[in-house]
Amino acid sequence: RGLAVDRETAWICHLSYTHKVAVAYEGRKKVSRERLMTEYRGKRSLKPEERKKRLKPLNDLFSMAECCLIADVVQFFHDHEIPFCPKNAVVDILDAIGRTHISGDFHRLVAEEPKKYFEPRPYLKEVLLNLKDSGKRLIFVSNSPFWYVDAGMRYVIGDDWRDMWDATIVSAGKPRFYTENERPFRQIDQVTGRAQFTQVTQLDPKEVYAEGCLKQLTKCLQWNSVSLEVESDDDLQTQVTGGSSLASPNVLY
């Protein structure tokens, strides 16, 4: 928590709870306190508007790739005495990672050789089965396309991974899955991976769906309104209350 990249200097910064830059690294080397004081006008803090514009938060696992690559590229430039513009370097690195992610190129590499990229989770299947046997309703929600999810889950859990979920949702488009109220679900052809045009009014555990939102999820599963802590596959936690209706504490999402 508290990590950010300074778009102006390409420094990887760690912010304190008061939003001051406590520590910064240029490449793999720690920035001196004197340079911090000079760069951030003595107080090592930025005004909220400037902080929002200048600092890009690195607050999830995806951001770790950005963080490491920025640090490595900057260190490479310094080691080989290559002149560079820090701002342009940050823009180019973030753009390269973004295009790789959106294009699906990296997903395809991982799906072709999951053993190389996925860490073993020997107890995950047992945990999920115990939850299912205890009466929990399990909902799988991922931003990734079905072919990628299927390759990973088959490797980690087994070919029968779909059997333990009450609903399987891919290409969810989080955070819009949480914030929008009128995104309908689309059924996915499990062979071609293409979205179908049929209107979805209920979720069949044997089928795969894309997009959608919490409101449509509760509607299609006919659940009642309660307060529930929601935990998704990428560790994002949201408190769902009032108008968003998820059935009971017996739902693991």
Secondary structure, 3 states (H helix, E strand, C coil): CCEEEECCCCCEEEECCCCEEEEEEECCEECCHHHHHHHCCCCCECCHHHHHHHEEECCCHHHHHHHHHHHHHHHHHHHCCCCCCHHHHHHHHHHHHHHHHHHCHHHHHHHHCHHHHCCCCCCHHHHHHHHHHCCCEEEEECCCCHHHHHHHHHHHCCCCHHHHCCEEEECCCCCHHHHCCCCCEEEECCCCCCECCCCCCCCCCCCEEEECCHHHHHHHHCCCCCCEEEECCCCCEEEECCCCCCCCCCEEC
